[in-house]
Amino acid sequence: MNLKTLREQRGLSVRKLGEMAGVHYVSIVKMESGKLDPRLSTLKRLADALNVSVSELIGEQPKTKGGKSHGTHKKKG
């Protein structure tokens, strides 16, 4: 999860981000340390406070088109 990186890039303390997102700062500390898996609704509030998408917050890579996983890969022969 990119939570800590995004928070620090914006110069926010865990307490300030918690206030902005309506999430207790202790929960944010636990999320950043990997000790708490947040609910989707919590991720949405944090993403909104940081002005990013939930995908960016959790570090998900954008999907690309083509290749084997999309059925467009052709076998040789």
Contacts in CASP RR format, 6 or more apart in sequence:
PFRMAT RR
TARGET T0000
AUTHOR 0000-0000-0000
METHOD contacts of the structure
MODEL  1
MNLKTLREQRGLSVRKLGEMAGVHYVSIVKMESGKLDPRLSTLKRLADAL
NVSVSELIGEQPKTKGGKSHGTHKKKG
1 31 0 8 1.000
1 32 0 8 1.000
1 34 0 8 1.000
1 57 0 8 1.000
1 58 0 8 1.000
1 59 0 8 1.000
2 56 0 8 1.000
2 57 0 8 1.000
2 58 0 8 1.000
2 59 0 8 1.000
3 28 0 8 1.000
3 31 0 8 1.000
3 32 0 8 1.000
3 46 0 8 1.000
3 57 0 8 1.000
4 32 0 8 1.000
6 50 0 8 1.000
6 52 0 8 1.000
6 56 0 8 1.000
6 57 0 8 1.000
7 14 0 8 1.000
7 17 0 8 1.000
7 28 0 8 1.000
7 32 0 8 1.000
7 50 0 8 1.000
10 50 0 8 1.000
12 20 0 8 1.000
13 25 0 8 1.000
14 25 0 8 1.000
14 28 0 8 1.000
14 29 0 8 1.000
14 32 0 8 1.000
15 25 0 8 1.000
17 23 0 8 1.000
17 25 0 8 1.000
17 28 0 8 1.000
17 46 0 8 1.000
17 49 0 8 1.000
17 50 0 8 1.000
18 24 0 8 1.000
18 25 0 8 1.000
18 28 0 8 1.000
18 49 0 8 1.000
20 49 0 8 1.000
21 42 0 8 1.000
21 45 0 8 1.000
21 46 0 8 1.000
21 48 0 8 1.000
21 49 0 8 1.000
22 45 0 8 1.000
22 49 0 8 1.000
23 42 0 8 1.000
23 45 0 8 1.000
23 46 0 8 1.000
27 36 0 8 1.000
27 38 0 8 1.000
27 42 0 8 1.000
28 46 0 8 1.000
30 36 0 8 1.000
31 37 0 8 1.000
31 38 0 8 1.000
38 46 0 8 1.000
40 54 0 8 1.000
43 54 0 8 1.000
43 57 0 8 1.000
43 58 0 8 1.000
44 54 0 8 1.000
46 57 0 8 1.000
47 53 0 8 1.000
47 54 0 8 1.000
47 56 0 8 1.000
47 57 0 8 1.000
50 57 0 8 1.000
55 62 0 8 1.000
65 72 0 8 1.000
66 72 0 8 1.000
66 73 0 8 1.000
67 73 0 8 1.000
END
